[in-house]
Amino acid sequence: METNTTDINLIIIRYLDGSATLEEKILLLHWLKQSDENRENFTDTRDLWISCNAATTDELEVDIALERLKSRIMSVQGRQPVKKVGAPFVRWYQIAAVFLFFLGMGYWFGFSNRSSQPELLVRNQLITAKGSKGKFSLPDGTIVWLNSESSLSYPEQFAGEKRTVNLNGGAYFEVVKNTERPFIVRTGDIDIEVLGTSFNVSAYSSHESIETALLTGSVKITGTGMDKDIFLKPDEVFEYEKTNHISSVKPVNASLYADWIKDRLVFDNTRLSDILISMEGWYNIEIVCPEKFAQSTQMSFTIRQENIEEILKAMSFIAPIRYRIEGEKAYITPIK
Protein backbone atom coordinates (compact mmCIF):
# COMPACT_ATOMS: atom_id res chain seq x y z
CA MET A 1 0.00 0.00 0.00
CA GLU A 2 1.42 3.37 -1.07
CA THR A 3 0.63 6.41 1.03
CA ASN A 4 1.41 9.92 -0.14
CA THR A 5 4.10 11.48 2.10
CA THR A 6 2.27 14.78 2.44
CA ASP A 7 -0.95 12.98 3.34
CA ILE A 8 0.71 10.83 6.00
CA ASN A 9 2.34 13.91 7.54
CA LEU A 10 -1.08 15.50 7.91
CA ILE A 11 -2.50 12.28 9.37
CA ILE A 12 0.29 12.15 11.96
CA ILE A 13 -0.53 15.67 13.10
CA ARG A 14 -4.24 14.88 13.26
CA TYR A 15 -3.48 11.69 15.15
CA LEU A 16 -1.38 13.54 17.72
CA ASP A 17 -3.99 16.24 18.33
CA GLY A 18 -6.79 13.65 18.52
CA SER A 19 -8.73 14.70 15.41
CA ALA A 20 -7.84 11.75 13.13
CA THR A 21 -10.71 9.63 11.84
CA LEU A 22 -10.76 5.84 12.13
CA GLU A 23 -9.87 5.54 8.43
CA GLU A 24 -6.87 7.85 8.92
CA LYS A 25 -5.70 5.83 11.93
CA ILE A 26 -5.87 2.60 9.90
CA LEU A 27 -3.88 4.24 7.08
CA LEU A 28 -1.28 5.37 9.64
CA LEU A 29 -1.12 1.85 11.04
CA HIS A 30 -0.46 0.32 7.62
CA TRP A 31 2.16 2.99 6.90
CA LEU A 32 3.98 2.24 10.17
CA LYS A 33 4.18 -1.44 9.23
CA GLN A 34 5.86 -0.69 5.91
CA SER A 35 9.36 0.19 7.14
CA ASP A 36 11.64 1.08 10.04
CA GLU A 37 12.14 4.50 8.43
CA ASN A 38 8.42 5.22 8.68
CA ARG A 39 8.36 4.23 12.33
CA GLU A 40 11.41 6.38 13.09
CA ASN A 41 9.78 9.36 11.34
CA PHE A 42 6.67 8.94 13.46
CA THR A 43 8.74 8.60 16.63
CA ASP A 44 10.67 11.79 15.88
CA THR A 45 7.43 13.72 15.36
CA ARG A 46 5.83 12.25 18.46
CA ASP A 47 8.88 13.05 20.61
CA LEU A 48 8.83 16.65 19.41
CA TRP A 49 5.15 16.78 20.33
CA ILE A 50 5.85 15.46 23.82
CA SER A 51 8.73 17.88 24.39
CA CYS A 52 6.44 20.90 24.10
CA ASN A 53 5.96 22.70 27.42
CA ALA A 54 3.55 25.62 27.28
CA ALA A 55 1.94 27.43 30.21
CA THR A 56 -1.80 27.57 29.57
CA THR A 57 -4.62 28.99 31.63
CA ASP A 58 -7.70 28.51 29.45
CA GLU A 59 -8.96 26.59 26.42
CA LEU A 60 -8.12 29.44 24.01
CA GLU A 61 -4.48 29.38 25.11
CA VAL A 62 -4.47 25.59 24.77
CA ASP A 63 -5.68 25.88 21.17
CA ILE A 64 -3.02 28.52 20.44
CA ALA A 65 -0.31 26.31 21.98
CA LEU A 66 -1.44 23.36 19.85
CA GLU A 67 -1.37 25.39 16.65
CA ARG A 68 2.11 26.75 17.44
CA LEU A 69 3.38 23.27 18.19
CA LYS A 70 1.97 21.86 14.96
CA SER A 71 3.61 24.66 12.99
CA ARG A 72 6.91 23.91 14.74
CA ILE A 73 6.70 20.20 13.90
CA MET A 74 5.81 20.88 10.28
CA SER A 75 8.65 23.39 9.86
CA VAL A 76 11.23 21.07 11.43
CA GLN A 77 10.36 18.30 8.97
CA GLY A 78 9.92 20.60 5.96
CA ARG A 79 6.14 20.54 5.88
CA GLN A 80 3.40 23.10 5.66
CA PRO A 81 1.10 23.71 8.64
CA VAL A 82 -2.29 22.05 8.45
CA LYS A 83 -5.54 23.48 9.71
CA LYS A 84 -7.08 21.38 12.47
CA VAL A 85 -9.96 19.19 11.25
CA GLY A 86 -12.72 18.36 13.70
CA ALA A 87 -12.69 18.58 17.48
CA PRO A 88 -10.43 16.23 19.44
CA PHE A 89 -12.11 13.84 21.84
CA VAL A 90 -9.33 14.52 24.34
CA ARG A 91 -9.99 17.36 26.76
CA TRP A 92 -6.75 19.03 27.80
CA TYR A 93 -6.08 19.68 31.46
CA GLN A 94 -3.44 21.85 33.05
CA ILE A 95 -1.76 21.23 36.39
CA ALA A 96 1.01 23.34 37.89
CA ALA A 97 0.93 25.54 34.77
CA VAL A 98 2.40 22.75 32.63
CA PHE A 99 0.95 21.72 29.28
CA LEU A 100 2.62 18.35 28.75
CA PHE A 101 0.22 15.73 27.57
CA PHE A 102 -0.01 13.48 24.56
CA LEU A 103 -2.08 10.82 22.91
CA GLY A 104 0.34 7.93 22.50
CA MET A 105 0.58 5.42 19.69
CA GLY A 106 -0.97 2.18 20.83
CA TYR A 107 -2.32 0.12 17.97
CA TRP A 108 -2.28 -3.63 17.59
CA PHE A 109 -3.42 -5.92 14.80
CA GLY A 110 -6.03 -8.60 15.29
CA PHE A 111 -7.84 -10.75 12.80
CA SER A 112 -11.33 -12.18 12.95
CA ASN A 113 -12.22 -15.69 11.79
CA ARG A 114 -15.82 -14.77 11.15
CA SER A 115 -15.17 -14.17 7.45
CA SER A 116 -12.56 -14.80 4.78
CA GLN A 117 -11.55 -11.13 4.91
CA PRO A 118 -9.22 -10.16 7.78
CA GLU A 119 -10.68 -7.54 10.11
CA LEU A 120 -8.41 -4.90 11.58
CA LEU A 121 -8.92 -4.42 15.30
CA VAL A 122 -7.69 -1.04 16.49
CA ARG A 123 -6.80 -0.11 20.06
CA ASN A 124 -6.03 3.36 21.32
CA GLN A 125 -3.54 4.13 24.06
CA LEU A 126 -3.65 7.20 26.28
CA ILE A 127 -0.46 8.12 28.14
CA THR A 128 0.18 10.90 30.65
CA ALA A 129 3.58 12.37 31.36
CA LYS A 130 5.00 12.84 34.85
CA GLY A 131 3.19 15.64 36.67
CA SER A 132 0.26 15.65 34.23
CA LYS A 133 -3.29 14.32 34.30
CA GLY A 134 -6.14 14.39 31.85
CA LYS A 135 -9.85 13.82 31.37
CA PHE A 136 -11.01 11.62 28.49
CA SER A 137 -14.23 10.27 27.06
CA LEU A 138 -14.24 6.61 25.98
CA PRO A 139 -16.31 5.30 23.03
CA ASP A 140 -19.25 4.31 25.26
CA GLY A 141 -19.38 7.73 26.96
CA THR A 142 -17.51 6.59 30.08
CA ILE A 143 -15.39 9.39 31.57
CA VAL A 144 -11.89 8.58 32.77
CA TRP A 145 -9.34 10.77 34.50
CA LEU A 146 -5.80 9.49 33.98
CA ASN A 147 -3.26 10.33 36.67
CA SER A 148 0.45 11.12 36.30
CA GLU A 149 2.68 8.57 34.49
CA SER A 150 -0.26 6.31 33.60
CA SER A 151 -1.46 4.55 30.47
CA LEU A 152 -4.85 3.25 29.40
CA SER A 153 -5.52 1.14 26.30
CA TYR A 154 -9.00 0.56 24.90
CA PRO A 155 -10.61 -0.40 21.57
CA GLU A 156 -11.70 2.15 18.99
CA GLN A 157 -15.21 0.81 19.52
CA PHE A 158 -16.40 -1.55 22.26
CA ALA A 159 -17.64 -4.80 20.70
CA GLY A 160 -18.79 -8.09 22.14
CA GLU A 161 -20.27 -8.81 25.55
CA LYS A 162 -17.78 -6.78 27.63
CA ARG A 163 -16.18 -3.33 27.59
CA THR A 164 -12.55 -4.04 28.49
CA VAL A 165 -9.74 -1.54 29.10
CA ASN A 166 -6.17 -2.09 30.32
CA LEU A 167 -4.69 0.21 32.95
CA ASN A 168 -1.16 0.75 34.19
CA GLY A 169 -1.10 3.55 36.75
CA GLY A 170 -3.82 5.62 38.38
CA ALA A 171 -7.29 6.44 37.07
CA TYR A 172 -10.72 7.58 38.16
CA PHE A 173 -13.71 6.22 36.21
CA GLU A 174 -17.30 7.35 35.83
CA VAL A 175 -18.72 4.38 33.95
CA VAL A 176 -21.84 4.63 31.78
CA LYS A 177 -24.31 1.99 32.98
CA ASN A 178 -24.99 -0.95 30.68
CA THR A 179 -26.32 -4.05 32.47
CA GLU A 180 -25.81 -6.20 29.37
CA ARG A 181 -22.17 -5.21 28.81
CA PRO A 182 -20.03 -5.01 31.96
CA PHE A 183 -17.10 -2.59 32.02
CA ILE A 184 -13.83 -4.30 33.02
CA VAL A 185 -10.57 -2.65 34.06
CA ARG A 186 -7.60 -5.02 33.78
CA THR A 187 -4.56 -4.13 35.88
CA GLY A 188 -2.36 -7.19 35.40
CA ASP A 189 -3.05 -9.20 38.54
CA ILE A 190 -6.55 -7.88 39.15
CA ASP A 191 -9.72 -7.40 37.10
CA ILE A 192 -12.34 -4.87 38.24
CA GLU A 193 -15.83 -5.44 36.80
CA VAL A 194 -18.63 -2.86 36.94
CA LEU A 195 -21.95 -2.13 35.24
CA GLY A 196 -22.13 1.59 35.96
CA THR A 197 -20.39 3.35 38.83
CA SER A 198 -17.62 5.72 39.91
CA PHE A 199 -14.39 4.43 41.41
CA ASN A 200 -10.68 5.13 41.70
CA VAL A 201 -7.90 2.68 40.80
CA SER A 202 -4.20 2.83 41.67
CA ALA A 203 -2.33 0.10 39.80
CA TYR A 204 1.18 1.29 39.04
CA SER A 205 3.53 -1.52 38.00
CA SER A 206 6.23 0.00 40.22
CA HIS A 207 4.03 -0.03 43.33
CA GLU A 208 3.80 -2.94 45.75
CA SER A 209 0.00 -3.06 45.79
CA ILE A 210 -3.15 -2.44 43.73
CA GLU A 211 -5.87 -0.30 45.27
CA THR A 212 -9.51 0.35 44.36
CA ALA A 213 -11.80 2.79 46.20
CA LEU A 214 -15.52 2.75 45.38
CA LEU A 215 -17.44 6.03 45.44
CA THR A 216 -20.81 4.94 44.02
CA GLY A 217 -22.43 1.76 42.71
CA SER A 218 -20.74 -1.62 43.10
CA VAL A 219 -17.78 -3.51 41.65
CA LYS A 220 -16.63 -7.11 41.54
CA ILE A 221 -12.89 -7.74 41.88
CA THR A 222 -11.27 -10.96 40.69
CA GLY A 223 -7.68 -12.10 40.39
CA THR A 224 -5.57 -15.20 39.80
CA GLY A 225 -3.94 -14.82 43.24
CA MET A 226 -7.24 -14.33 45.10
CA ASP A 227 -9.10 -17.09 46.95
CA LYS A 228 -12.52 -15.59 46.21
CA ASP A 229 -14.20 -12.72 44.40
CA ILE A 230 -14.59 -9.45 46.28
CA PHE A 231 -17.70 -7.26 46.02
CA LEU A 232 -17.13 -3.66 47.12
CA LYS A 233 -19.74 -1.33 48.55
CA PRO A 234 -19.53 2.49 48.42
CA ASP A 235 -16.95 4.00 50.78
CA GLU A 236 -14.86 0.85 50.85
CA VAL A 237 -11.30 0.42 49.60
CA PHE A 238 -9.79 -2.84 48.33
CA GLU A 239 -6.04 -3.42 48.56
CA TYR A 240 -4.12 -6.28 46.98
CA GLU A 241 -0.48 -6.89 47.89
CA LYS A 242 1.26 -8.25 44.79
CA THR A 243 4.12 -10.12 46.47
CA ASN A 244 2.21 -12.21 49.03
CA HIS A 245 -1.20 -12.15 47.25
CA ILE A 246 -2.99 -10.81 50.33
CA SER A 247 -6.18 -8.82 49.77
CA SER A 248 -8.17 -6.72 52.24
CA VAL A 249 -11.22 -4.44 52.37
CA LYS A 250 -11.80 -1.60 54.84
CA PRO A 251 -14.26 1.29 55.25
CA VAL A 252 -13.01 4.72 54.13
CA ASN A 253 -14.11 8.09 52.85
CA ALA A 254 -13.72 7.00 49.22
CA SER A 255 -13.99 10.52 47.81
CA LEU A 256 -10.53 11.29 49.25
CA TYR A 257 -8.99 8.77 46.85
CA ALA A 258 -10.32 10.74 43.88
CA ASP A 259 -9.26 14.19 45.16
CA TRP A 260 -6.37 14.24 42.68
CA ILE A 261 -8.73 15.07 39.81
CA LYS A 262 -9.43 18.52 41.34
CA ASP A 263 -7.56 21.68 40.37
CA ARG A 264 -6.59 22.33 44.01
CA LEU A 265 -6.84 20.71 47.45
CA VAL A 266 -8.26 22.70 50.36
CA PHE A 267 -7.92 21.41 53.91
CA ASP A 268 -9.69 23.17 56.78
CA ASN A 269 -8.87 21.72 60.18
CA THR A 270 -8.68 18.32 58.45
CA ARG A 271 -7.24 15.18 60.00
CA LEU A 272 -3.74 14.43 58.78
CA SER A 273 -4.77 10.84 57.99
CA ASP A 274 -7.32 12.16 55.45
CA ILE A 275 -4.90 14.76 54.09
CA LEU A 276 -2.30 12.10 53.35
CA ILE A 277 -4.77 10.01 51.31
CA SER A 278 -5.54 13.04 49.14
CA MET A 279 -1.85 13.93 48.81
CA GLU A 280 -0.83 10.40 47.79
CA GLY A 281 -3.09 10.58 44.73
CA TRP A 282 -2.19 14.21 43.99
CA TYR A 283 1.57 13.58 43.96
CA ASN A 284 1.52 9.89 42.98
CA ILE A 285 3.65 9.00 45.98
CA GLU A 286 3.25 6.77 49.04
CA ILE A 287 3.39 8.71 52.32
CA VAL A 288 4.29 6.81 55.47
CA CYS A 289 3.25 8.28 58.81
CA PRO A 290 2.49 6.76 62.26
CA GLU A 291 -1.26 6.04 62.27
CA LYS A 292 -1.94 7.28 65.79
CA PHE A 293 -0.23 10.63 65.09
CA ALA A 294 -2.01 11.03 61.74
CA GLN A 295 -5.40 10.38 63.34
CA SER A 296 -4.88 12.88 66.17
CA THR A 297 -3.31 15.75 64.18
CA GLN A 298 -5.31 18.35 62.25
CA MET A 299 -4.10 20.91 59.71
CA SER A 300 -5.36 23.72 57.48
CA PHE A 301 -3.68 24.61 54.16
CA THR A 302 -4.23 24.63 50.39
CA ILE A 303 -2.33 22.85 47.62
CA ARG A 304 -2.28 24.42 44.17
CA GLN A 305 0.94 24.17 42.16
CA GLU A 306 3.43 23.38 44.93
CA ASN A 307 5.61 20.28 44.66
CA ILE A 308 5.73 17.62 47.38
CA GLU A 309 8.92 19.02 48.92
CA GLU A 310 7.39 22.48 49.29
CA ILE A 311 4.21 21.14 50.89
CA LEU A 312 6.01 18.86 53.35
CA LYS A 313 8.23 21.77 54.35
CA ALA A 314 5.15 23.96 54.92
CA MET A 315 3.53 21.19 56.97
CA SER A 316 6.62 21.04 59.17
CA PHE A 317 5.97 24.68 60.13
CA ILE A 318 2.37 23.85 61.07
CA ALA A 319 2.96 20.67 63.08
CA PRO A 320 5.97 19.22 64.94
CA ILE A 321 7.16 16.82 62.22
CA ARG A 322 10.23 15.82 60.27
CA TYR A 323 10.08 14.47 56.74
CA ARG A 324 12.24 12.83 54.12
CA ILE A 325 11.64 11.70 50.55
CA GLU A 326 13.18 8.50 49.23
CA GLY A 327 12.26 7.62 45.64
CA GLU A 328 8.50 7.11 45.39
CA LYS A 329 7.96 7.27 49.16
CA ALA A 330 7.79 10.13 51.65
CA TYR A 331 8.20 9.59 55.40
CA ILE A 332 6.68 11.79 58.09
CA THR A 333 7.73 11.37 61.73
CA PRO A 334 6.51 13.39 64.72
CA ILE A 335 9.02 15.34 66.79
CA LYS A 336 8.63 14.37 70.41
Secondary structure, DSSP 8 states (H G I E B T S, - for coil): ----HHHHHHHHHHHHHT---HHHHHHHHHHHHH-HHHHHHHHHHHHHHHT------SHHHHHHHHHHHHHHHHHHTT-------S--SEE---BTTB--EEEE--------SSSSS-----EEEEEE-TT--EEEE-TTS-EEEE-TT-EEEEESS--SS-EEEEEEEEEEEE----TTS-EEEE-SSEEEEESS-EEEEEE-TTSSEEEEEEEES-EEEEETT-SS-EEE-TTEEEEEETTTTEEEEEE--GGGGGGGGSS-EEEEEEEHHHHHHHHHHHHT-EEE--HHHHHH-EEEEEESS--HHHHHHHHHHHSSEEEEEETTEEEEEE--
